[in-house]
Amino acid sequence: MSKKKSEKKAKSGKKKGLDSLSAADLAPAITQAARSMRTALSRSLGESGLYAGQDGVILALAEEDGLTPGQLAARLGVKAPTMTRTIGRMEAQGFLERRPDGTDGRLTNVHLTEIGLKSVEQIGRSVADCGSLAVKGLSDKEVRTLLKLLKAVEHNLQPALADD
């Protein structure tokens, strides 16, 4: 391509190098976007005293209170020991509490405390604010397309995740 053509392309508003992107660039791009989103969300949630990942525990319990640590781990896609440590930390922070299961003495259920319940609204605001920041400059149609494409990518990866 001649120098004039490449300058024209650059001036036309097309991002330089986008034509050379391939499927091999997808994993790093999604990973970096997810990290950036997680970092922005963590900063926003910091005001409420929550750490990265704890918002998912609270939202899962807000949807269905009284889950076991194993159920929480499965819903959030983490290993049981990780969930146990997270629950311990969040219990010490006052967001949730463990109680014996009413029917099976071997089980412990996790419940939100008043502080945990109050944090649900803050989490919702933080998620909405980060989402708005992430799609700044995109049209509604582009946002819908992005969500549709991300859901398709997740769907395509589900068989690979089931092998774990």
Phi and psi in degrees as a GROMACS rama.xvg file:
@    title "Ramachandran Plot"
@    xaxis  label "Phi"
@    yaxis  label "Psi"
@TYPE xy
-72.7585  162.408  SER-2
-61.3257  -40.8627  LYS-3
-63.2137  -41.6377  LYS-4
-64.0318  -42.4132  LYS-5
-68  -35.192  SER-6
-66.5013  -40.2868  GLU-7
-60.6076  -44.6368  LYS-8
-62.0084  -43.4456  LYS-9
-63.5527  -39.0466  ALA-10
-73.9404  -22.6877  LYS-11
-74.5014  -3.37997  SER-12
98.7738  -6.6811  GLY-13
-74.5714  137.967  LYS-14
-72.5173  133.146  LYS-15
-66.3739  131.115  LYS-16
90.7867  -7.52918  GLY-17
-64.7283  -30.1653  LEU-18
-66.0008  -23.273  ASP-19
-91.4878  1.83125  SER-20
-73.9733  147.524  LEU-21
-139.534  179.897  SER-22
-59.1889  -27.2586  ALA-23
-65.7104  -21.1888  ALA-24
-84.8211  -8.45816  ASP-25
-66.4087  -51.7205  LEU-26
-57.9505  -49.8293  ALA-27
-62.3431  -37.3284  PRO-28
-66.4623  -45.7397  ALA-29
-66.3666  -41.766  ILE-30
-60.6569  -45.7972  THR-31
-67.0134  -40.326  GLN-32
-63.1799  -41.1773  ALA-33
-64.7317  -41.0882  ALA-34
-62.1852  -44.3428  ARG-35
-63.5087  -41.5631  SER-36
-64.1359  -44.5767  MET-37
-63.4207  -40.5208  ARG-38
-64.9809  -45.4139  THR-39
-62.2622  -41.9013  ALA-40
-66.5203  -41.6757  LEU-41
-60.8198  -42.0089  SER-42
-63.2654  -41.5198  ARG-43
-66.7362  -38.3558  SER-44
-77.3744  -17.4648  LEU-45
-53.8158  -32.1692  GLY-46
-61.5112  -31.1618  GLU-47
-88.5207  -3.7744  SER-48
88.8355  3.24661  GLY-49
-87.0682  148.501  LEU-50
-106.213  166.935  TYR-51
-52.4478  132.108  ALA-52
91.5076  -23.9786  GLY-53
-71.1553  -26.9047  GLN-54
-61.7113  -37.2578  ASP-55
-63.2071  -38.2962  GLY-56
-63.7906  -46.5112  VAL-57
-64.2518  -43.6683  ILE-58
-66.0015  -37.3445  LEU-59
-64.5148  -41.7828  ALA-60
-73.2722  -28.6119  LEU-61
-67.5393  -32.3344  ALA-62
-75.734  -41.8094  GLU-63
-148.51  96.7142  GLU-64
-72.3538  150.395  ASP-65
88.6636  22.7108  GLY-66
-74.4548  156.046  LEU-67
-81.3186  160.673  THR-68
-56.1348  -37.7873  PRO-69
-64.7909  -41.005  GLY-70
-64.5805  -41.7912  GLN-71
-62.3458  -44.8681  LEU-72
-59.1619  -44.7294  ALA-73
-64.0073  -43.5312  ALA-74
-64.5914  -34.7748  ARG-75
-96.5722  -1.8293  LEU-76
69.3472  36.4172  GLY-77
-122.854  165.686  VAL-78
-77.2035  151.458  LYS-79
-55.9653  -44.2887  ALA-80
-62.2648  -35.106  PRO-81
-63.4434  -43.8821  THR-82
-65.2588  -40.156  MET-83
-60.7995  -43.4637  THR-84
-64.4264  -41.8167  ARG-85
-62.9604  -44.1089  THR-86
-61.5195  -44.107  ILE-87
-59.3666  -44.1046  GLY-88
-65.5431  -44.2229  ARG-89
-69.0282  -31.0027  MET-90
-66.6322  -43.0738  GLU-91
-64.1053  -30.9014  ALA-92
-79.232  -12.8054  GLN-93
91.7335  7.74744  GLY-94
-80.0604  -28.7637  PHE-95
-150.163  170.508  LEU-96
-142.531  151.779  GLU-97
-100.188  138.939  ARG-98
-135.181  149.138  ARG-99
-63.2181  144.693  PRO-100
-67.6042  139.143  ASP-101
-68.7212  -24.5465  GLY-102
-112.333  -26.009  THR-103
-125.552  106.612  ASP-104
-62.2411  -15.9759  GLY-105
-80.585  -16.6406  ARG-106
-100.812  151.13  LEU-107
-121.846  135.915  THR-108
-108.889  148.119  ASN-109
-106.295  131.641  VAL-110
-128.75  147.048  HIS-111
-73.9187  142.363  LEU-112
-90.319  -179.063  THR-113
-59.1854  -42.0671  GLU-114
-61.6554  -42.8714  ILE-115
-62.0188  -43.5536  GLY-116
-62.6201  -40.327  LEU-117
-67.6223  -26.4058  LYS-118
-76.0311  -15.073  SER-119
-59.4157  -43.3966  VAL-120
-63.212  -43.5127  GLU-121
-61.5576  -42.0813  GLN-122
-61.9573  -45.2545  ILE-123
-58.5802  -43.7861  GLY-124
-64.2994  -43.7428  ARG-125
-63.9168  -42.5475  SER-126
-63.0606  -44.0827  VAL-127
-64.1718  -43.9963  ALA-128
-62.7955  -43.6726  ASP-129
-67.2516  -38.1313  CYS-130
-62.6937  -43.1672  GLY-131
-62.9617  -42.2414  SER-132
-63.329  -40.8043  LEU-133
-64.953  -33.126  ALA-134
-103.485  12.9154  VAL-135
-54.6752  128.594  LYS-136
89.3874  -5.82606  GLY-137
-96.957  145.614  LEU-138
-77.0073  165.406  SER-139
-58.3744  -40.2732  ASP-140
-64.1445  -41.2534  LYS-141
-64.387  -38.811  GLU-142
-64.3478  -45.3948  VAL-143
-61.011  -42.283  ARG-144
-64.0696  -43.6781  THR-145
-59.3629  -46.7602  LEU-146
-62.9067  -42.6061  LEU-147
-61.4596  -43.5618  LYS-148
-67.4722  -41.4633  LEU-149
-63.9165  -38.9971  LEU-150
-65.064  -38.1084  LYS-151
-65.0337  -41.8705  ALA-152
-61.6797  -46.6224  VAL-153
-60.3254  -44.5995  GLU-154
-59.3085  -43.2099  HIS-155
-64.8133  -29.8512  ASN-156
-85.7125  -14.2702  LEU-157
-56.194  -43.5936  GLN-158
-59.7082  -35.9553  PRO-159
-68.3631  -34.0121  ALA-160
-73.4346  -28.4501  LEU-161
-68.8502  -18.4892  ALA-162
-74.2701  -13.7306  ASP-163
